[in-house]
Amino acid sequence: MVHTCKYKSPIGNMLLAADETGLTGLWFEGKKYFANTLPDEHISQETEILTKTKKWLAVYFSGVEPDFTPPLHPTGSAFRQAVWQILLQIPYGQTITYGEIAHRMCEQKNISRMSAQAVGGAVGHNEISIIIPCHRVVGSNGNLTGYAGGIDKKIALLELEHADMSQLFIPKKGTAL
């Protein structure tokens, strides 16, 4: 059974979901792909996993890198799972490009080429935002692209982590990428 609870973050309300194994979703309310993997049958009730997730978020939003990770249970294809494992290895306050992730996937699979766009699709469908840090992925030219929570939230998260944004292209409000 999946349980859910809400979390009020400094940058917007969030919905958390977990089963008995781990966190299955963490979404900004009303944003792209919001709760799209949440089963129709779920219970609004805080569990131990959701409590640990809320504690992680409180530490994170205080501007400190959490020294623990709540149990995670993302669901997706083997390809997406492999991309999400790479995301989990991106250090706090650092960024990586879609191309760099594609290169790491090639090394893992012992293949010569992989599409950065395919990687982008997997990154974009990460259901556990922030904890699986898809906000740390940028375009090859430093464009802040592809965050389902919205570019404003991606910028806020990177600023919170004191990421070096001097080489990143930050669009002006109302500018399409």
Chimera marker file (.cmm) of the C-alpha trace (Angstrom):
<marker_set name="trace">
<marker id="1" x="0.000" y="0.000" z="0.000" r="1" g="1" b="0" radius="0.5"/>
<marker id="2" x="1.199" y="3.498" z="-0.815" r="1" g="1" b="0" radius="0.5"/>
<marker id="3" x="0.961" y="6.203" z="1.808" r="1" g="1" b="0" radius="0.5"/>
<marker id="4" x="1.194" y="9.932" z="1.153" r="1" g="1" b="0" radius="0.5"/>
<marker id="5" x="1.725" y="13.129" z="3.074" r="1" g="1" b="0" radius="0.5"/>
<marker id="6" x="2.323" y="16.761" z="2.242" r="1" g="1" b="0" radius="0.5"/>
<marker id="7" x="5.409" y="18.816" z="2.959" r="1" g="1" b="0" radius="0.5"/>
<marker id="8" x="5.567" y="22.597" z="2.916" r="1" g="1" b="0" radius="0.5"/>
<marker id="9" x="9.010" y="23.552" z="1.591" r="1" g="1" b="0" radius="0.5"/>
<marker id="10" x="10.368" y="27.093" z="1.328" r="1" g="1" b="0" radius="0.5"/>
<marker id="11" x="9.985" y="26.898" z="-2.463" r="1" g="1" b="0" radius="0.5"/>
<marker id="12" x="6.593" y="25.236" z="-2.710" r="1" g="1" b="0" radius="0.5"/>
<marker id="13" x="4.279" y="22.556" z="-1.409" r="1" g="1" b="0" radius="0.5"/>
<marker id="14" x="5.278" y="18.980" z="-2.070" r="1" g="1" b="0" radius="0.5"/>
<marker id="15" x="3.574" y="15.602" z="-2.065" r="1" g="1" b="0" radius="0.5"/>
<marker id="16" x="5.511" y="12.616" z="-0.738" r="1" g="1" b="0" radius="0.5"/>
<marker id="17" x="4.594" y="8.989" z="-1.400" r="1" g="1" b="0" radius="0.5"/>
<marker id="18" x="6.053" y="5.771" z="-0.011" r="1" g="1" b="0" radius="0.5"/>
<marker id="19" x="5.326" y="2.083" z="0.053" r="1" g="1" b="0" radius="0.5"/>
<marker id="20" x="6.606" y="-0.386" z="2.652" r="1" g="1" b="0" radius="0.5"/>
<marker id="21" x="10.034" y="-0.495" z="0.928" r="1" g="1" b="0" radius="0.5"/>
<marker id="22" x="10.841" y="3.183" z="0.481" r="1" g="1" b="0" radius="0.5"/>
<marker id="23" x="9.996" y="6.567" z="-0.962" r="1" g="1" b="0" radius="0.5"/>
<marker id="24" x="8.266" y="6.225" z="-4.335" r="1" g="1" b="0" radius="0.5"/>
<marker id="25" x="7.556" y="9.853" z="-5.141" r="1" g="1" b="0" radius="0.5"/>
<marker id="26" x="8.397" y="13.409" z="-4.173" r="1" g="1" b="0" radius="0.5"/>
<marker id="27" x="6.740" y="16.032" z="-6.356" r="1" g="1" b="0" radius="0.5"/>
<marker id="28" x="6.182" y="19.778" z="-6.331" r="1" g="1" b="0" radius="0.5"/>
<marker id="29" x="2.418" y="20.247" z="-6.341" r="1" g="1" b="0" radius="0.5"/>
<marker id="30" x="0.951" y="21.172" z="-9.688" r="1" g="1" b="0" radius="0.5"/>
<marker id="31" x="4.153" y="20.765" z="-11.679" r="1" g="1" b="0" radius="0.5"/>
<marker id="32" x="4.933" y="18.583" z="-14.685" r="1" g="1" b="0" radius="0.5"/>
<marker id="33" x="4.384" y="14.853" z="-14.048" r="1" g="1" b="0" radius="0.5"/>
<marker id="34" x="2.821" y="15.668" z="-10.661" r="1" g="1" b="0" radius="0.5"/>
<marker id="35" x="1.956" y="12.382" z="-8.933" r="1" g="1" b="0" radius="0.5"/>
<marker id="36" x="1.717" y="10.629" z="-12.310" r="1" g="1" b="0" radius="0.5"/>
<marker id="37" x="2.918" y="7.329" z="-10.832" r="1" g="1" b="0" radius="0.5"/>
<marker id="38" x="0.812" y="7.573" z="-7.684" r="1" g="1" b="0" radius="0.5"/>
<marker id="39" x="-1.681" y="4.704" z="-7.635" r="1" g="1" b="0" radius="0.5"/>
<marker id="40" x="-5.362" y="5.586" z="-7.384" r="1" g="1" b="0" radius="0.5"/>
<marker id="41" x="-5.521" y="3.610" z="-4.167" r="1" g="1" b="0" radius="0.5"/>
<marker id="42" x="-3.349" y="5.276" z="-1.560" r="1" g="1" b="0" radius="0.5"/>
<marker id="43" x="-3.740" y="6.400" z="2.019" r="1" g="1" b="0" radius="0.5"/>
<marker id="44" x="-2.980" y="9.890" z="3.300" r="1" g="1" b="0" radius="0.5"/>
<marker id="45" x="-1.057" y="8.864" z="6.400" r="1" g="1" b="0" radius="0.5"/>
<marker id="46" x="2.485" y="9.535" z="7.555" r="1" g="1" b="0" radius="0.5"/>
<marker id="47" x="4.702" y="6.470" z="7.910" r="1" g="1" b="0" radius="0.5"/>
<marker id="48" x="8.227" y="6.004" z="9.243" r="1" g="1" b="0" radius="0.5"/>
<marker id="49" x="9.659" y="6.370" z="5.722" r="1" g="1" b="0" radius="0.5"/>
<marker id="50" x="7.691" y="9.570" z="5.131" r="1" g="1" b="0" radius="0.5"/>
<marker id="51" x="8.802" y="10.936" z="8.526" r="1" g="1" b="0" radius="0.5"/>
<marker id="52" x="12.451" y="10.231" z="7.620" r="1" g="1" b="0" radius="0.5"/>
<marker id="53" x="11.909" y="11.941" z="4.264" r="1" g="1" b="0" radius="0.5"/>
<marker id="54" x="10.444" y="15.026" z="5.938" r="1" g="1" b="0" radius="0.5"/>
<marker id="55" x="13.445" y="15.102" z="8.281" r="1" g="1" b="0" radius="0.5"/>
<marker id="56" x="15.804" y="14.852" z="5.268" r="1" g="1" b="0" radius="0.5"/>
<marker id="57" x="13.959" y="17.723" z="3.565" r="1" g="1" b="0" radius="0.5"/>
<marker id="58" x="14.118" y="19.880" z="6.720" r="1" g="1" b="0" radius="0.5"/>
<marker id="59" x="17.891" y="19.392" z="6.929" r="1" g="1" b="0" radius="0.5"/>
<marker id="60" x="18.300" y="20.013" z="3.194" r="1" g="1" b="0" radius="0.5"/>
<marker id="61" x="16.214" y="23.195" z="3.170" r="1" g="1" b="0" radius="0.5"/>
<marker id="62" x="18.185" y="24.501" z="6.164" r="1" g="1" b="0" radius="0.5"/>
<marker id="63" x="21.122" y="24.753" z="3.741" r="1" g="1" b="0" radius="0.5"/>
<marker id="64" x="22.999" y="21.723" z="5.054" r="1" g="1" b="0" radius="0.5"/>
<marker id="65" x="23.803" y="18.560" z="3.114" r="1" g="1" b="0" radius="0.5"/>
<marker id="66" x="21.902" y="15.725" z="4.837" r="1" g="1" b="0" radius="0.5"/>
<marker id="67" x="24.155" y="12.940" z="6.139" r="1" g="1" b="0" radius="0.5"/>
<marker id="68" x="21.523" y="10.259" z="5.597" r="1" g="1" b="0" radius="0.5"/>
<marker id="69" x="19.113" y="9.216" z="2.864" r="1" g="1" b="0" radius="0.5"/>
<marker id="70" x="15.645" y="7.869" z="3.521" r="1" g="1" b="0" radius="0.5"/>
<marker id="71" x="14.909" y="4.474" z="1.958" r="1" g="1" b="0" radius="0.5"/>
<marker id="72" x="14.177" y="4.936" z="-1.743" r="1" g="1" b="0" radius="0.5"/>
<marker id="73" x="12.034" y="2.777" z="-4.008" r="1" g="1" b="0" radius="0.5"/>
<marker id="74" x="11.884" y="4.417" z="-7.433" r="1" g="1" b="0" radius="0.5"/>
<marker id="75" x="10.144" y="2.430" z="-10.134" r="1" g="1" b="0" radius="0.5"/>
<marker id="76" x="11.141" y="2.512" z="-13.768" r="1" g="1" b="0" radius="0.5"/>
<marker id="77" x="12.888" y="0.638" z="-16.543" r="1" g="1" b="0" radius="0.5"/>
<marker id="78" x="16.403" y="-0.728" z="-16.077" r="1" g="1" b="0" radius="0.5"/>
<marker id="79" x="17.685" y="2.173" z="-18.179" r="1" g="1" b="0" radius="0.5"/>
<marker id="80" x="15.971" y="4.782" z="-16.004" r="1" g="1" b="0" radius="0.5"/>
<marker id="81" x="17.145" y="3.029" z="-12.833" r="1" g="1" b="0" radius="0.5"/>
<marker id="82" x="20.749" y="3.146" z="-14.119" r="1" g="1" b="0" radius="0.5"/>
<marker id="83" x="20.466" y="6.874" z="-14.897" r="1" g="1" b="0" radius="0.5"/>
<marker id="84" x="18.961" y="7.561" z="-11.458" r="1" g="1" b="0" radius="0.5"/>
<marker id="85" x="21.859" y="5.699" z="-9.814" r="1" g="1" b="0" radius="0.5"/>
<marker id="86" x="24.238" y="8.085" z="-11.573" r="1" g="1" b="0" radius="0.5"/>
<marker id="87" x="22.167" y="11.044" z="-10.347" r="1" g="1" b="0" radius="0.5"/>
<marker id="88" x="22.579" y="9.798" z="-6.781" r="1" g="1" b="0" radius="0.5"/>
<marker id="89" x="26.361" y="10.033" z="-7.230" r="1" g="1" b="0" radius="0.5"/>
<marker id="90" x="26.377" y="13.748" z="-8.167" r="1" g="1" b="0" radius="0.5"/>
<marker id="91" x="27.933" y="15.566" z="-5.224" r="1" g="1" b="0" radius="0.5"/>
<marker id="92" x="25.937" y="18.175" z="-3.315" r="1" g="1" b="0" radius="0.5"/>
<marker id="93" x="26.460" y="21.592" z="-4.868" r="1" g="1" b="0" radius="0.5"/>
<marker id="94" x="27.891" y="20.206" z="-8.136" r="1" g="1" b="0" radius="0.5"/>
<marker id="95" x="26.381" y="19.907" z="-11.604" r="1" g="1" b="0" radius="0.5"/>
<marker id="96" x="26.785" y="17.426" z="-14.437" r="1" g="1" b="0" radius="0.5"/>
<marker id="97" x="25.632" y="17.504" z="-18.054" r="1" g="1" b="0" radius="0.5"/>
<marker id="98" x="23.287" y="15.114" z="-19.814" r="1" g="1" b="0" radius="0.5"/>
<marker id="99" x="26.217" y="14.244" z="-22.078" r="1" g="1" b="0" radius="0.5"/>
<marker id="100" x="28.404" y="13.337" z="-19.109" r="1" g="1" b="0" radius="0.5"/>
<marker id="101" x="25.687" y="11.015" z="-17.829" r="1" g="1" b="0" radius="0.5"/>
<marker id="102" x="25.428" y="9.449" z="-21.309" r="1" g="1" b="0" radius="0.5"/>
<marker id="103" x="29.204" y="8.935" z="-21.273" r="1" g="1" b="0" radius="0.5"/>
<marker id="104" x="29.021" y="7.197" z="-17.871" r="1" g="1" b="0" radius="0.5"/>
<marker id="105" x="26.201" y="4.996" z="-19.143" r="1" g="1" b="0" radius="0.5"/>
<marker id="106" x="28.347" y="4.037" z="-22.153" r="1" g="1" b="0" radius="0.5"/>
<marker id="107" x="31.184" y="3.060" z="-19.825" r="1" g="1" b="0" radius="0.5"/>
<marker id="108" x="28.830" y="0.953" z="-17.688" r="1" g="1" b="0" radius="0.5"/>
<marker id="109" x="27.280" y="-0.805" z="-20.668" r="1" g="1" b="0" radius="0.5"/>
<marker id="110" x="30.542" y="-1.024" z="-22.625" r="1" g="1" b="0" radius="0.5"/>
<marker id="111" x="29.034" y="0.672" z="-25.672" r="1" g="1" b="0" radius="0.5"/>
<marker id="112" x="30.411" y="3.473" z="-27.816" r="1" g="1" b="0" radius="0.5"/>
<marker id="113" x="27.464" y="5.902" z="-28.006" r="1" g="1" b="0" radius="0.5"/>
<marker id="114" x="24.322" y="6.887" z="-26.199" r="1" g="1" b="0" radius="0.5"/>
<marker id="115" x="21.885" y="9.682" z="-26.827" r="1" g="1" b="0" radius="0.5"/>
<marker id="116" x="21.949" y="12.548" z="-24.335" r="1" g="1" b="0" radius="0.5"/>
<marker id="117" x="18.256" y="12.981" z="-25.206" r="1" g="1" b="0" radius="0.5"/>
<marker id="118" x="17.507" y="9.451" z="-23.976" r="1" g="1" b="0" radius="0.5"/>
<marker id="119" x="19.312" y="10.312" z="-20.761" r="1" g="1" b="0" radius="0.5"/>
<marker id="120" x="17.273" y="13.512" z="-20.574" r="1" g="1" b="0" radius="0.5"/>
<marker id="121" x="14.059" y="11.508" z="-20.779" r="1" g="1" b="0" radius="0.5"/>
<marker id="122" x="15.137" y="9.342" z="-17.856" r="1" g="1" b="0" radius="0.5"/>
<marker id="123" x="16.267" y="12.359" z="-15.832" r="1" g="1" b="0" radius="0.5"/>
<marker id="124" x="12.976" y="14.131" z="-16.539" r="1" g="1" b="0" radius="0.5"/>
<marker id="125" x="10.911" y="11.185" z="-15.356" r="1" g="1" b="0" radius="0.5"/>
<marker id="126" x="12.645" y="10.940" z="-11.989" r="1" g="1" b="0" radius="0.5"/>
<marker id="127" x="9.763" y="10.680" z="-9.523" r="1" g="1" b="0" radius="0.5"/>
<marker id="128" x="11.857" y="11.431" z="-6.428" r="1" g="1" b="0" radius="0.5"/>
<marker id="129" x="12.990" y="14.978" z="-7.050" r="1" g="1" b="0" radius="0.5"/>
<marker id="130" x="15.641" y="16.641" z="-4.901" r="1" g="1" b="0" radius="0.5"/>
<marker id="131" x="16.721" y="13.433" z="-3.128" r="1" g="1" b="0" radius="0.5"/>
<marker id="132" x="17.549" y="11.860" z="-6.484" r="1" g="1" b="0" radius="0.5"/>
<marker id="133" x="19.079" y="15.165" z="-7.575" r="1" g="1" b="0" radius="0.5"/>
<marker id="134" x="17.914" y="15.714" z="-11.146" r="1" g="1" b="0" radius="0.5"/>
<marker id="135" x="18.143" y="19.474" z="-10.489" r="1" g="1" b="0" radius="0.5"/>
<marker id="136" x="21.948" y="19.099" z="-10.691" r="1" g="1" b="0" radius="0.5"/>
<marker id="137" x="21.819" y="18.155" z="-14.386" r="1" g="1" b="0" radius="0.5"/>
<marker id="138" x="22.430" y="20.924" z="-16.935" r="1" g="1" b="0" radius="0.5"/>
<marker id="139" x="22.748" y="21.184" z="-20.700" r="1" g="1" b="0" radius="0.5"/>
<marker id="140" x="26.162" y="20.863" z="-22.352" r="1" g="1" b="0" radius="0.5"/>
<marker id="141" x="26.342" y="24.623" z="-22.883" r="1" g="1" b="0" radius="0.5"/>
<marker id="142" x="25.360" y="25.362" z="-19.283" r="1" g="1" b="0" radius="0.5"/>
<marker id="143" x="21.656" y="25.846" z="-19.997" r="1" g="1" b="0" radius="0.5"/>
<marker id="144" x="19.410" y="25.205" z="-17.018" r="1" g="1" b="0" radius="0.5"/>
<marker id="145" x="16.959" y="22.974" z="-18.831" r="1" g="1" b="0" radius="0.5"/>
<marker id="146" x="14.669" y="20.081" z="-18.134" r="1" g="1" b="0" radius="0.5"/>
<marker id="147" x="13.431" y="20.385" z="-14.560" r="1" g="1" b="0" radius="0.5"/>
<marker id="148" x="9.869" y="19.141" z="-14.095" r="1" g="1" b="0" radius="0.5"/>
<marker id="149" x="9.523" y="21.284" z="-10.965" r="1" g="1" b="0" radius="0.5"/>
<marker id="150" x="10.218" y="24.419" z="-12.996" r="1" g="1" b="0" radius="0.5"/>
<marker id="151" x="13.387" y="26.357" z="-13.773" r="1" g="1" b="0" radius="0.5"/>
<marker id="152" x="12.744" y="28.743" z="-10.857" r="1" g="1" b="0" radius="0.5"/>
<marker id="153" x="12.860" y="25.819" z="-8.433" r="1" g="1" b="0" radius="0.5"/>
<marker id="154" x="15.972" y="24.366" z="-10.106" r="1" g="1" b="0" radius="0.5"/>
<marker id="155" x="17.740" y="27.706" z="-9.653" r="1" g="1" b="0" radius="0.5"/>
<marker id="156" x="16.604" y="27.926" z="-6.021" r="1" g="1" b="0" radius="0.5"/>
<marker id="157" x="17.873" y="24.401" z="-5.267" r="1" g="1" b="0" radius="0.5"/>
<marker id="158" x="21.270" y="25.034" z="-6.874" r="1" g="1" b="0" radius="0.5"/>
<marker id="159" x="21.573" y="28.344" z="-5.017" r="1" g="1" b="0" radius="0.5"/>
<marker id="160" x="20.652" y="26.619" z="-1.750" r="1" g="1" b="0" radius="0.5"/>
<marker id="161" x="23.499" y="24.149" z="-2.366" r="1" g="1" b="0" radius="0.5"/>
<marker id="162" x="25.878" y="27.042" z="-3.199" r="1" g="1" b="0" radius="0.5"/>
<marker id="163" x="26.566" y="25.507" z="-6.614" r="1" g="1" b="0" radius="0.5"/>
<marker id="164" x="28.939" y="27.486" z="-8.842" r="1" g="1" b="0" radius="0.5"/>
<marker id="165" x="26.471" y="29.016" z="-11.257" r="1" g="1" b="0" radius="0.5"/>
<marker id="166" x="28.938" y="31.393" z="-12.906" r="1" g="1" b="0" radius="0.5"/>
<marker id="167" x="29.181" y="29.187" z="-16.030" r="1" g="1" b="0" radius="0.5"/>
<marker id="168" x="25.458" y="28.438" z="-16.242" r="1" g="1" b="0" radius="0.5"/>
<marker id="169" x="22.969" y="30.183" z="-18.520" r="1" g="1" b="0" radius="0.5"/>
<marker id="170" x="20.108" y="31.375" z="-16.343" r="1" g="1" b="0" radius="0.5"/>
<marker id="171" x="17.129" y="32.445" z="-18.431" r="1" g="1" b="0" radius="0.5"/>
<marker id="172" x="15.347" y="35.683" z="-17.613" r="1" g="1" b="0" radius="0.5"/>
<marker id="173" x="11.795" y="35.302" z="-16.346" r="1" g="1" b="0" radius="0.5"/>
<marker id="174" x="9.435" y="34.651" z="-19.224" r="1" g="1" b="0" radius="0.5"/>
<marker id="175" x="12.220" y="33.466" z="-21.547" r="1" g="1" b="0" radius="0.5"/>
<marker id="176" x="11.698" y="30.125" z="-23.227" r="1" g="1" b="0" radius="0.5"/>
<marker id="177" x="14.688" y="27.790" z="-23.440" r="1" g="1" b="0" radius="0.5"/>
<link id1="1" id2="2" r="1" g="1" b="0" radius="0.2"/>
<link id1="2" id2="3" r="1" g="1" b="0" radius="0.2"/>
<link id1="3" id2="4" r="1" g="1" b="0" radius="0.2"/>
<link id1="4" id2="5" r="1" g="1" b="0" radius="0.2"/>
<link id1="5" id2="6" r="1" g="1" b="0" radius="0.2"/>
<link id1="6" id2="7" r="1" g="1" b="0" radius="0.2"/>
<link id1="7" id2="8" r="1" g="1" b="0" radius="0.2"/>
<link id1="8" id2="9" r="1" g="1" b="0" radius="0.2"/>
<link id1="9" id2="10" r="1" g="1" b="0" radius="0.2"/>
<link id1="10" id2="11" r="1" g="1" b="0" radius="0.2"/>
<link id1="11" id2="12" r="1" g="1" b="0" radius="0.2"/>
<link id1="12" id2="13" r="1" g="1" b="0" radius="0.2"/>
<link id1="13" id2="14" r="1" g="1" b="0" radius="0.2"/>
<link id1="14" id2="15" r="1" g="1" b="0" radius="0.2"/>
<link id1="15" id2="16" r="1" g="1" b="0" radius="0.2"/>
<link id1="16" id2="17" r="1" g="1" b="0" radius="0.2"/>
<link id1="17" id2="18" r="1" g="1" b="0" radius="0.2"/>
<link id1="18" id2="19" r="1" g="1" b="0" radius="0.2"/>
<link id1="19" id2="20" r="1" g="1" b="0" radius="0.2"/>
<link id1="20" id2="21" r="1" g="1" b="0" radius="0.2"/>
<link id1="21" id2="22" r="1" g="1" b="0" radius="0.2"/>
<link id1="22" id2="23" r="1" g="1" b="0" radius="0.2"/>
<link id1="23" id2="24" r="1" g="1" b="0" radius="0.2"/>
<link id1="24" id2="25" r="1" g="1" b="0" radius="0.2"/>
<link id1="25" id2="26" r="1" g="1" b="0" radius="0.2"/>
<link id1="26" id2="27" r="1" g="1" b="0" radius="0.2"/>
<link id1="27" id2="28" r="1" g="1" b="0" radius="0.2"/>
<link id1="28" id2="29" r="1" g="1" b="0" radius="0.2"/>
<link id1="29" id2="30" r="1" g="1" b="0" radius="0.2"/>
<link id1="30" id2="31" r="1" g="1" b="0" radius="0.2"/>
<link id1="31" id2="32" r="1" g="1" b="0" radius="0.2"/>
<link id1="32" id2="33" r="1" g="1" b="0" radius="0.2"/>
<link id1="33" id2="34" r="1" g="1" b="0" radius="0.2"/>
<link id1="34" id2="35" r="1" g="1" b="0" radius="0.2"/>
<link id1="35" id2="36" r="1" g="1" b="0" radius="0.2"/>
<link id1="36" id2="37" r="1" g="1" b="0" radius="0.2"/>
<link id1="37" id2="38" r="1" g="1" b="0" radius="0.2"/>
<link id1="38" id2="39" r="1" g="1" b="0" radius="0.2"/>
<link id1="39" id2="40" r="1" g="1" b="0" radius="0.2"/>
<link id1="40" id2="41" r="1" g="1" b="0" radius="0.2"/>
<link id1="41" id2="42" r="1" g="1" b="0" radius="0.2"/>
<link id1="42" id2="43" r="1" g="1" b="0" radius="0.2"/>
<link id1="43" id2="44" r="1" g="1" b="0" radius="0.2"/>
<link id1="44" id2="45" r="1" g="1" b="0" radius="0.2"/>
<link id1="45" id2="46" r="1" g="1" b="0" radius="0.2"/>
<link id1="46" id2="47" r="1" g="1" b="0" radius="0.2"/>
<link id1="47" id2="48" r="1" g="1" b="0" radius="0.2"/>
<link id1="48" id2="49" r="1" g="1" b="0" radius="0.2"/>
<link id1="49" id2="50" r="1" g="1" b="0" radius="0.2"/>
<link id1="50" id2="51" r="1" g="1" b="0" radius="0.2"/>
<link id1="51" id2="52" r="1" g="1" b="0" radius="0.2"/>
<link id1="52" id2="53" r="1" g="1" b="0" radius="0.2"/>
<link id1="53" id2="54" r="1" g="1" b="0" radius="0.2"/>
<link id1="54" id2="55" r="1" g="1" b="0" radius="0.2"/>
<link id1="55" id2="56" r="1" g="1" b="0" radius="0.2"/>
<link id1="56" id2="57" r="1" g="1" b="0" radius="0.2"/>
<link id1="57" id2="58" r="1" g="1" b="0" radius="0.2"/>
<link id1="58" id2="59" r="1" g="1" b="0" radius="0.2"/>
<link id1="59" id2="60" r="1" g="1" b="0" radius="0.2"/>
<link id1="60" id2="61" r="1" g="1" b="0" radius="0.2"/>
<link id1="61" id2="62" r="1" g="1" b="0" radius="0.2"/>
<link id1="62" id2="63" r="1" g="1" b="0" radius="0.2"/>
<link id1="63" id2="64" r="1" g="1" b="0" radius="0.2"/>
<link id1="64" id2="65" r="1" g="1" b="0" radius="0.2"/>
<link id1="65" id2="66" r="1" g="1" b="0" radius="0.2"/>
<link id1="66" id2="67" r="1" g="1" b="0" radius="0.2"/>
<link id1="67" id2="68" r="1" g="1" b="0" radius="0.2"/>
<link id1="68" id2="69" r="1" g="1" b="0" radius="0.2"/>
<link id1="69" id2="70" r="1" g="1" b="0" radius="0.2"/>
<link id1="70" id2="71" r="1" g="1" b="0" radius="0.2"/>
<link id1="71" id2="72" r="1" g="1" b="0" radius="0.2"/>
<link id1="72" id2="73" r="1" g="1" b="0" radius="0.2"/>
<link id1="73" id2="74" r="1" g="1" b="0" radius="0.2"/>
<link id1="74" id2="75" r="1" g="1" b="0" radius="0.2"/>
<link id1="75" id2="76" r="1" g="1" b="0" radius="0.2"/>
<link id1="76" id2="77" r="1" g="1" b="0" radius="0.2"/>
<link id1="77" id2="78" r="1" g="1" b="0" radius="0.2"/>
<link id1="78" id2="79" r="1" g="1" b="0" radius="0.2"/>
<link id1="79" id2="80" r="1" g="1" b="0" radius="0.2"/>
<link id1="80" id2="81" r="1" g="1" b="0" radius="0.2"/>
<link id1="81" id2="82" r="1" g="1" b="0" radius="0.2"/>
<link id1="82" id2="83" r="1" g="1" b="0" radius="0.2"/>
<link id1="83" id2="84" r="1" g="1" b="0" radius="0.2"/>
<link id1="84" id2="85" r="1" g="1" b="0" radius="0.2"/>
<link id1="85" id2="86" r="1" g="1" b="0" radius="0.2"/>
<link id1="86" id2="87" r="1" g="1" b="0" radius="0.2"/>
<link id1="87" id2="88" r="1" g="1" b="0" radius="0.2"/>
<link id1="88" id2="89" r="1" g="1" b="0" radius="0.2"/>
<link id1="89" id2="90" r="1" g="1" b="0" radius="0.2"/>
<link id1="90" id2="91" r="1" g="1" b="0" radius="0.2"/>
<link id1="91" id2="92" r="1" g="1" b="0" radius="0.2"/>
<link id1="92" id2="93" r="1" g="1" b="0" radius="0.2"/>
<link id1="93" id2="94" r="1" g="1" b="0" radius="0.2"/>
<link id1="94" id2="95" r="1" g="1" b="0" radius="0.2"/>
<link id1="95" id2="96" r="1" g="1" b="0" radius="0.2"/>
<link id1="96" id2="97" r="1" g="1" b="0" radius="0.2"/>
<link id1="97" id2="98" r="1" g="1" b="0" radius="0.2"/>
<link id1="98" id2="99" r="1" g="1" b="0" radius="0.2"/>
<link id1="99" id2="100" r="1" g="1" b="0" radius="0.2"/>
<link id1="100" id2="101" r="1" g="1" b="0" radius="0.2"/>
<link id1="101" id2="102" r="1" g="1" b="0" radius="0.2"/>
<link id1="102" id2="103" r="1" g="1" b="0" radius="0.2"/>
<link id1="103" id2="104" r="1" g="1" b="0" radius="0.2"/>
<link id1="104" id2="105" r="1" g="1" b="0" radius="0.2"/>
<link id1="105" id2="106" r="1" g="1" b="0" radius="0.2"/>
<link id1="106" id2="107" r="1" g="1" b="0" radius="0.2"/>
<link id1="107" id2="108" r="1" g="1" b="0" radius="0.2"/>
<link id1="108" id2="109" r="1" g="1" b="0" radius="0.2"/>
<link id1="109" id2="110" r="1" g="1" b="0" radius="0.2"/>
<link id1="110" id2="111" r="1" g="1" b="0" radius="0.2"/>
<link id1="111" id2="112" r="1" g="1" b="0" radius="0.2"/>
<link id1="112" id2="113" r="1" g="1" b="0" radius="0.2"/>
<link id1="113" id2="114" r="1" g="1" b="0" radius="0.2"/>
<link id1="114" id2="115" r="1" g="1" b="0" radius="0.2"/>
<link id1="115" id2="116" r="1" g="1" b="0" radius="0.2"/>
<link id1="116" id2="117" r="1" g="1" b="0" radius="0.2"/>
<link id1="117" id2="118" r="1" g="1" b="0" radius="0.2"/>
<link id1="118" id2="119" r="1" g="1" b="0" radius="0.2"/>
<link id1="119" id2="120" r="1" g="1" b="0" radius="0.2"/>
<link id1="120" id2="121" r="1" g="1" b="0" radius="0.2"/>
<link id1="121" id2="122" r="1" g="1" b="0" radius="0.2"/>
<link id1="122" id2="123" r="1" g="1" b="0" radius="0.2"/>
<link id1="123" id2="124" r="1" g="1" b="0" radius="0.2"/>
<link id1="124" id2="125" r="1" g="1" b="0" radius="0.2"/>
<link id1="125" id2="126" r="1" g="1" b="0" radius="0.2"/>
<link id1="126" id2="127" r="1" g="1" b="0" radius="0.2"/>
<link id1="127" id2="128" r="1" g="1" b="0" radius="0.2"/>
<link id1="128" id2="129" r="1" g="1" b="0" radius="0.2"/>
<link id1="129" id2="130" r="1" g="1" b="0" radius="0.2"/>
<link id1="130" id2="131" r="1" g="1" b="0" radius="0.2"/>
<link id1="131" id2="132" r="1" g="1" b="0" radius="0.2"/>
<link id1="132" id2="133" r="1" g="1" b="0" radius="0.2"/>
<link id1="133" id2="134" r="1" g="1" b="0" radius="0.2"/>
<link id1="134" id2="135" r="1" g="1" b="0" radius="0.2"/>
<link id1="135" id2="136" r="1" g="1" b="0" radius="0.2"/>
<link id1="136" id2="137" r="1" g="1" b="0" radius="0.2"/>
<link id1="137" id2="138" r="1" g="1" b="0" radius="0.2"/>
<link id1="138" id2="139" r="1" g="1" b="0" radius="0.2"/>
<link id1="139" id2="140" r="1" g="1" b="0" radius="0.2"/>
<link id1="140" id2="141" r="1" g="1" b="0" radius="0.2"/>
<link id1="141" id2="142" r="1" g="1" b="0" radius="0.2"/>
<link id1="142" id2="143" r="1" g="1" b="0" radius="0.2"/>
<link id1="143" id2="144" r="1" g="1" b="0" radius="0.2"/>
<link id1="144" id2="145" r="1" g="1" b="0" radius="0.2"/>
<link id1="145" id2="146" r="1" g="1" b="0" radius="0.2"/>
<link id1="146" id2="147" r="1" g="1" b="0" radius="0.2"/>
<link id1="147" id2="148" r="1" g="1" b="0" radius="0.2"/>
<link id1="148" id2="149" r="1" g="1" b="0" radius="0.2"/>
<link id1="149" id2="150" r="1" g="1" b="0" radius="0.2"/>
<link id1="150" id2="151" r="1" g="1" b="0" radius="0.2"/>
<link id1="151" id2="152" r="1" g="1" b="0" radius="0.2"/>
<link id1="152" id2="153" r="1" g="1" b="0" radius="0.2"/>
<link id1="153" id2="154" r="1" g="1" b="0" radius="0.2"/>
<link id1="154" id2="155" r="1" g="1" b="0" radius="0.2"/>
<link id1="155" id2="156" r="1" g="1" b="0" radius="0.2"/>
<link id1="156" id2="157" r="1" g="1" b="0" radius="0.2"/>
<link id1="157" id2="158" r="1" g="1" b="0" radius="0.2"/>
<link id1="158" id2="159" r="1" g="1" b="0" radius="0.2"/>
<link id1="159" id2="160" r="1" g="1" b="0" radius="0.2"/>
<link id1="160" id2="161" r="1" g="1" b="0" radius="0.2"/>
<link id1="161" id2="162" r="1" g="1" b="0" radius="0.2"/>
<link id1="162" id2="163" r="1" g="1" b="0" radius="0.2"/>
<link id1="163" id2="164" r="1" g="1" b="0" radius="0.2"/>
<link id1="164" id2="165" r="1" g="1" b="0" radius="0.2"/>
<link id1="165" id2="166" r="1" g="1" b="0" radius="0.2"/>
<link id1="166" id2="167" r="1" g="1" b="0" radius="0.2"/>
<link id1="167" id2="168" r="1" g="1" b="0" radius="0.2"/>
<link id1="168" id2="169" r="1" g="1" b="0" radius="0.2"/>
<link id1="169" id2="170" r="1" g="1" b="0" radius="0.2"/>
<link id1="170" id2="171" r="1" g="1" b="0" radius="0.2"/>
<link id1="171" id2="172" r="1" g="1" b="0" radius="0.2"/>
<link id1="172" id2="173" r="1" g="1" b="0" radius="0.2"/>
<link id1="173" id2="174" r="1" g="1" b="0" radius="0.2"/>
<link id1="174" id2="175" r="1" g="1" b="0" radius="0.2"/>
<link id1="175" id2="176" r="1" g="1" b="0" radius="0.2"/>
<link id1="176" id2="177" r="1" g="1" b="0" radius="0.2"/>
</marker_set>
